[in-house]
Amino acid sequence: MALPALPKVELRELGNTGLKLSCVGFGASPLGNVFGPVSDDEAIGSVREAFRRGINFFDTSPYYGGTLSEKVLGKTLKALGVPRSEYIVATKCGRYADGFDFSADRVTKSIDESLERLQLDYVDILQCHDIEFGSLDQIINETIPALKKLKETGKIRFIGITGLPLGIFTYVLDRVPPGTVDVVLSYCHYGINDSALEGLLPYLKSKGVGVISASPLAMGLLTESGPPEWHPASAELKSACRAAAVYCKERGKNISKLAMQYSLSNKDISSVLVGMNSIKQVEENIAAAVELATVGKDEKTLAEVEAILKPVKNQTWPSGIQQS
C-alpha cells in the first residue's frame, strides 16, 4: 500500500531568472563539517529527505569546510539519481580558505574547480562571496564581467552577489547594466531581530533581482542553545535574544520555529536559506514551512517576542573576519 504523500514546501519565482526555488533552501555549509563532523550517511540522508519534501535549492561555497561542503554536496546530489534539471545549485567564488581573490583569473579557475567537486556540468547560480571584503569597484569592473563570460560558456546560468552590509547591493546594482546581476543573497537582515532587508526589497524588485535571505536564526541568536562564543553581536543583542528564547521556552514555544516562520512570511523573498546536516533539522524546517502555509504563524507569541527585541531591533554588527 502506497504511503500518503507528505506535504511539500512551496516554490517561489526568483526575480527574472525563470527559476522556481523552494521557499526553504538547503544551506550546505554544515556538510563541510563547519559545525562538527557529519557522516556520509547523515549527509546523503538529509539531502534525500529535503529533496523528497520539495526542497530543490542547494547552496554551497568553496570556502565552506575548505572545499569539503562542495564535495559532499556533489556526492549527495549524485546519490539522488534524479535528472539534473530537478534541482538548483548555487555556489560562490572569491572567498577561499586562504583568503579573498575576486580577480577574473581566479574566479574563472574557481568555477572549474567547483564543478569538478560538485560533479556537475554547470551551476544554476554563481555568486561573488562576501563582496564587502574585496574592492566593490573590482567586483563591478572585473569580477562580474568575468562571470558574464562564464555565463556565455554555459558553466553558470545566473550571476549573484552576497554579503552582510546592505549598502553593497545598491552600490553594485547602480553601477552595472540592468539584468547583469540576477540574484542577491543577504544574511542576518530578515529575521525577528533584524528586518532591515525589507526596506531594500522594492528597489531589488525594480531591478528585477531575485532575493535569497540566509540565517533566519541570526547565526544562532534565535535558538534555545544560543549563539557560538565567537558571534560578533553586542552583549545587549545577545542578552535580548536570550531573554526572547527563554520567554518562548517557558510557554512551550520554540523560538527557532517562530523565527523561521517570520522569515518565510515575506513572499518577496524567494528562498530562506538555512544550514542543515541531519534529517531531524530538515524535518523541523519543512514542518515550520508547512505549518505556516496551512495554519499560519503564532501571531500572539510573535508580537510578544518582537516587544522583547524592540530595543535592539535592526542592530547589526560590523562585517569582520574572525581572528583565530
Helices and strands as residue ranges (DSSP letters): E 11-13, E 20-22, E 24-27, G 29-32, H 40-52, E 57-59, H 68-80, G 84-86, E 88-93, E 95-96, E 99-100, H 104-118, E 123-128, G 131-133, H 136-138, I 139-143, H 144-153, E 156-163, H 167-173, E 183-187, G 196-200, H 201-206, E 210-214, G 218-220, H 235-250, H 255-264, E 271-275, H 279-294, H 299-309, G 310-312
